């Protein structure tokens, strides 16, 4: 890449969301645990008090996708638990 073009640094990121019949109904989350918490809040799942295992009710499911996030040198990237990466805009 010549001419002073910025080099990109792509990173593969996994995301998870609550779904009914494989159709997304919840927001994309950076962890499966966060998507399961969405299901519990909506009443689509329950947690066993003794074992802490989470049971999804039918037709609820957790779907998964992989996306590529591109960063540029000098980007101010802040890792958060809510989303994989956010770019600060000033």
PyMOL commands that set and color helices and strands:
alter all, ss='L'
color gray80, all
select helices_A, chain A and resi 32-42
alter helices_A, ss='H'
color red, helices_A
select strands_A, chain A and resi 8-20+23-24+45-47+54-56+60-72+77-78+86-87
alter strands_A, ss='S'
color yellow, strands_A
deselect
rebuild
show_as cartoon
